[in-house]
Every structure is written in C-alpha cells, then in structure tokens.
Amino acid sequence: MSNSPAQIALVTGGGSGIGAEVAHALAKDGWKVVIAGRRQDTLDAVIKNCEKSSGEIAAIAADVTDEASVKRLFTTIKNQYGRLDLLFNNAGTGAPAVEIDQLSLDDWNKVVAVNLTGVFLCTREAFGMMRNQEPQGGRIINNGSVSAYKPRPLSIAYTSTKHAISGLTKTTQLDGRKFNIACSQIDVGNAATEIGSGAGAGAMQADGSIRPEPLINPSEVARAISYMANLPLDANVSNMTIMATKMPFVGRG
C-alpha cells in the first residue's frame, strides 16, 4: 500500500476460518481492521494471534442478523475511525443435510438470516457510509460459494442463499457506480476451515456416494481477498472463484 493514511476494513465472521485469515492478511498490508462476530472471546483470540502484524485489528461483538446490532457496529466504526473503505461480508452458516421435506422452517430461516439478510444489513450500512464520506467510495466484497453454480445434494437453504448473494452483488455493483463503490464476489471451494474441512473426510456427490475432496488453505483465500481489496477503486474483480485444483466442480452433477 501507499504512504497514505491506513484504510479501514470491516470483516464479518472474523472470529475464525476465512474471516480470521483475511483480517490477518489485511492487517499485514497496513489496513486498520475491525472484525465482527457474536463471540467476543473468539474475536479477542484473533487479535492476540496478530500481535506481530504491521497493522492493527480491533474487535466489535455484533450479530449480523440483528438490525439494531448492525447499526451499532457501523456507528461505532464511524465514531472511532471516521470512515469505512472495505467491507468483507464473510459471516455465513449452513443447515442440516436433510431432504427438502425434512428441513424445518426454523433451520431455513436461520440460514437466510445470516447468509442473506445479514449481508443485506451490512451492505446497506456500508453503502450509506461510503456514499456520504469524503473522499467518497469504498469496496464491498461478498463471500459467495461455488454452490451458487453447482449445488451439493441436501443443501437447499445454503445453495439458495448463495444464489441470492450473486444477485445482491450484481445489484450493488450497478447501484454503487455513481458513488464510487465497487462490489465483488469471491466463490470459495473446499477450504480447510471448521465449516469446510468436512469435505476432506468425505462429501456427498450427486450420485449419493461419499468421497473425500481436496482442500485449500484458507490463507490462499486471504491472499485473493488482499489482492481484490488493494486495487484502486477504478478497477474491480467482479467475480473470482478459488478452489483446490482437483476439487470436483467443473462437470459436477
């Protein structure tokens, strides 16, 4: 990065996995990073592990599914830092792998609340800040999924919300143009995180068989986000897929 003042980034779901890796990578790039999540102890652990970074990480406990909590999160960022330059919408969850007629409405709603409504609430607040700050603009990166294009069996809630994120991303790209707001989507396949590592032991295939699949280190996802984040605002990676080279994705079905 340049010698200009450090830029401000917010990473949701920042207490573990991809979110924590991205926070570390951005801090090393010189960003001032705010990580958000529901558990303060997990957020604090990320900060402790980043003590040798050249940047800084702060933690704010927040629930992306709660409108009031999201508003408090962004108000705190504005009061403490004055602006926001990057939002990484990373918080996500899944539902039990069951047949469609066995999925409860409660489990469906939980996934929609985190994966879609939470992204909307954070995007809405970030968009408003970026639109009205000086200098105007910023970047929003949404964590999608290869499931938006090639769903797995028994994943209707997760897959549906990730399809929706693709539409949310494209609309934000369009509406953000006149305010110098860039928006991107990164689709991650099988990363070695708490959520994704199960595929390494065995993932259900379209024919009903269970087969182990290769994983990538989440640090590779962080490297990709770092590249996207550090582009000038007149350049944008609209969509990126990062996955293990031998992961069954192309031709999956």
Residue pairs with C-beta under 8 A, 6 or more apart in sequence:
1 7
1 29
1 30
1 31
1 230
6 30
6 31
6 32
6 55
6 56
7 31
7 32
7 85
7 86
8 31
8 32
8 34
8 77
8 81
8 83
8 84
8 85
8 86
9 26
9 31
9 32
9 33
9 34
9 84
9 85
9 86
9 87
9 88
9 229
10 33
10 34
10 35
10 36
10 73
10 77
10 84
10 86
10 87
10 88
10 122
10 126
11 19
11 22
11 23
11 26
11 33
11 34
11 35
11 36
11 88
11 90
12 19
12 36
12 37
12 62
12 64
12 87
12 88
12 89
12 90
12 91
12 118
12 122
13 19
13 36
13 37
13 64
13 90
13 91
13 92
13 143
14 20
14 22
14 23
14 33
14 34
14 35
14 36
14 37
14 43
14 46
14 59
14 90
15 35
15 37
15 38
15 39
15 42
15 43
15 45
15 46
16 37
16 42
16 46
16 193
16 194
17 191
17 193
17 194
17 195
17 196
17 218
18 90
18 143
18 188
18 191
18 193
18 218
18 221
18 222
19 35
19 37
19 88
19 90
19 91
20 35
20 46
20 49
21 218
21 219
21 221
21 222
22 88
22 90
22 221
22 222
22 225
22 226
23 33
23 35
23 46
23 50
23 57
24 46
24 49
24 50
24 53
24 57
24 222
25 219
25 222
25 223
25 225
25 226
26 33
26 55
26 86
26 225
26 226
26 229
27 33
27 50
27 53
27 54
27 55
27 56
27 57
28 53
28 54
28 55
29 55
29 226
29 229
29 230
30 54
30 55
31 55
31 85
31 86
31 229
32 55
32 56
32 58
32 81
33 55
33 56
33 57
33 58
34 57
34 58
34 59
34 60
34 77
34 81
35 43
35 46
35 47
35 57
35 58
35 59
35 60
36 43
36 59
36 60
36 61
36 62
36 64
36 73
36 91
37 43
37 59
37 61
37 62
37 91
38 61
38 62
38 63
39 61
40 59
40 61
43 59
43 60
43 61
44 59
46 57
46 59
47 57
47 58
47 59
50 57
58 80
60 73
60 76
60 77
62 69
62 70
62 72
62 73
63 69
63 70
64 70
64 91
64 114
64 118
64 119
64 121
64 122
65 113
65 114
65 117
65 118
65 121
67 121
70 118
70 121
70 122
70 125
71 125
73 125
74 84
74 122
74 125
74 126
74 129
77 84
77 129
78 84
78 129
82 133
83 129
83 133
83 138
84 126
84 129
84 130
84 133
84 138
85 130
85 138
85 139
86 138
86 139
86 140
86 141
86 229
87 122
87 123
87 126
87 138
87 139
87 140
87 141
88 141
88 143
88 225
88 229
89 118
89 119
89 122
89 123
89 140
89 141
89 142
89 143
90 143
91 114
91 118
91 119
92 114
92 115
92 143
92 195
93 110
93 111
93 114
93 115
94 111
94 155
94 157
94 158
94 195
95 103
95 107
95 108
95 110
95 111
95 155
95 156
95 157
95 158
96 103
96 107
97 153
97 154
97 155
97 204
98 154
99 154
100 156
103 156
103 157
107 157
108 157
111 157
111 158
111 161
112 157
112 160
112 161
115 158
115 161
115 162
115 164
115 165
116 161
116 164
116 165
116 168
119 142
119 165
119 168
120 168
123 140
123 142
123 168
123 172
126 138
126 140
127 140
127 172
127 175
127 176
127 179
127 181
129 138
130 136
130 137
130 138
130 140
130 176
130 179
130 180
130 181
131 179
131 181
135 180
136 179
136 180
137 179
137 180
137 181
137 182
137 233
138 180
138 181
138 182
138 233
139 181
139 182
139 183
139 184
139 228
139 229
139 231
139 233
139 236
140 172
140 176
140 181
140 182
140 183
140 184
141 183
141 184
141 185
141 186
141 225
141 228
141 229
142 165
142 168
142 169
142 172
142 183
142 184
142 185
142 186
143 165
143 185
143 186
143 188
144 162
144 165
144 166
144 169
144 185
144 186
144 187
144 188
144 239
145 158
145 159
145 162
145 165
145 187
145 188
145 189
146 187
146 188
146 189
146 241
146 243
146 249
147 155
147 158
147 159
147 162
148 159
148 162
148 163
148 165
148 166
148 187
149 187
150 249
150 252
150 253
151 159
152 159
152 203
152 204
153 204
153 205
153 206
153 208
154 204
165 185
166 185
169 183
169 184
169 185
169 239
172 181
172 183
173 182
173 183
173 184
173 236
173 238
175 181
176 182
176 183
180 233
182 231
182 233
182 236
183 236
184 228
184 236
184 237
184 238
184 239
184 240
185 238
185 239
185 240
186 221
186 224
186 225
186 228
186 239
186 240
186 241
186 242
187 239
187 240
187 241
187 242
188 196
188 221
188 241
188 242
188 243
189 216
189 241
189 242
189 243
189 244
189 247
189 249
190 196
190 199
190 200
190 203
190 213
190 214
190 215
190 216
190 243
190 244
190 247
191 215
191 216
191 217
191 218
191 220
191 221
192 200
192 215
192 216
192 217
192 218
193 218
196 215
197 215
199 212
199 213
199 215
200 212
200 213
200 214
200 215
201 212
202 210
202 211
202 212
203 210
203 211
203 212
203 213
204 210
205 211
205 248
205 252
206 252
206 253
211 248
213 244
213 247
213 248
214 244
214 245
214 246
214 247
215 244
216 242
216 243
216 244
220 242
221 242
224 240
224 242
227 237
228 236
228 237
228 240
231 237
243 249
